Amino acid sequence: MPRIFDSEIYISPNDEWIFRGNKIDKEEILQYFRNNLHGNQKGVYIENKFGELSEHGYIRIDGCPCHVLHVEKTPEGLVFHTDDGRSYPFGEFEIYETGDGGLLGQRSEEEKVKFRFTWNAASELSLFLEEEGGSTFLEWKGVKMEVPKYLGEMVVPLPTDFS
């Protein structure tokens, strides 16, 4: 059973990682945190493993902890390269349109961890997007599908155990 605690890490609305009032800006630390983010019914946590021991440090989120950096067209489909050090094929990675016309992504298996598209990634994806009648559509290999509006909550609070 992992040790569970409040990590005291907060993701601000402008996607900054904050620990006890101080911005975390060391890229190798941020990548480690992003690579070990998980969500469950309680919230979002960073998983740390030390041999047989593990811990789940829960975080409070008001922004997007991760970002899509690059969208690549491959013979198999679209691949989303992210700042958690991973690449996700379309199908394992879902895209949504936000209320302000932006793009939001999430892994199918981690719906509480959101990804904001960088300007470059959104521009690359725009080659496959088309607006029609107030809706946005993704067109790929002759198939046209509507990009759903994101109606979920962006904010992920700490579990009630810690508030």
Secondary structure, DSSP 8 states (H G I E B T S, - for coil): --EEEEEEEEE-TT--EEETTEE---HHHHHHHHHTEEE-SS-EEEEEEETTEEEEEEEEESS-SEEEEEEEE-SS-EEEEETTS-EEEBTTEEEEE-TTS-EEEEETTEEEEEEEE-HHHHHHHHTTEEEETTEEEEEETTEEEE--B--S---B---TTT-
